[in-house]
């Protein structure tokens, strides 16, 4: 069997502040080490349940170059760097049997949630068929488009609740209790890793009980953007139009994969600044 572990950073135990997730800030190296250790705990749990599983790990934070390759469990294959197909789900395909989200965070506008946002600070809300989706929902639905269930998520309690609303039978591990955007009550990292290893083994063992999250097309997507400049750039994309009198753009897609790719494109456009 093939398992994909998508590892973000904001939902790692002990991490509460942007200085711990930003390569240009002083505490980033500690954040990288904590992130890599939690990834290793989940790899170990997957292999406890299925010793012959092929485990892929997608570095899914920021630059996609955060996990320390030399410290990662050598039994796993690491997907790192960008741009790449499927973004945070790099390595996902129809042969994948299960996906686990590690270190994930709540969507923009939902709180309290530690470092909550959706893909980029430029995206204030993403609504697919009228339903607000953050990175958890967008990635779970993209996996579901390929028939792959998300069987586990770790992060703060708000992120865990967000997945349970979408995939009630998934296993969740709250490694911290959110108090604010940059504050939480956190588990000791070693305790978090022990819980993650057990939860990953449980999630893989009961994966047949978890259904993929599916959203049938055609789908209308609305995205609230942070600036008029972003709206101007987005409307250069064929099929994307501005909702009059707002900073919202909208488009219709034939299926969820197309919607997902367009959202990823909007994230890339957000890095283009006025000159």
C-alpha angles and dihedrals in degrees: 000000000000122000127187120205112195110199123198124175112222093071097052115119112262095022116112108139137061090239087070095052103038118088090215095056129086101245098047096103090059089050091052091052093050091047093051093048092053091048089053092051091054093046088053091050093050090051092046087062098036111020093185097048119128104231123201121188120202115202097221106176127101108302091014086235103099108099112089105241094201091053097045119105104272092223090072132075114230123218109199139160135043158297095033139147113283095007110220089020096057108162095028116135140149090275091063113108101193142002126212123196114212125186094005125160138209124272125265113281095023117106165267083354127148109249090341116187141128115249093301137012086245091068109073096175137355117202121189114189087345095307121117111234129184127187090293094056097038093051094042091052092047090053088047091054086064092044094254121136125220101229101177143021133184127193137093122331092264093055091048091053090049092058094043089057089056101033108021095182096054121110115245131193119197104205091177141017112235116233098168142335091291104020136073146150102250136198118238105266093241091052090048091052093050091052092046093052092051092044094049091052090049093047093052092045092054099035092120088067093060120083122209116254106248131189113185120214156275091068132185112214126196123189125189108212129203099231143026088238090061090050090051091052094045093054089060087072111092112254095019118115137179121248101233116253096011146075090249126114126194139195139167123229134191094229142359095264090063091048090050093052092050092052089051088052091052089054090054091047089054089071091062108095129194114268 
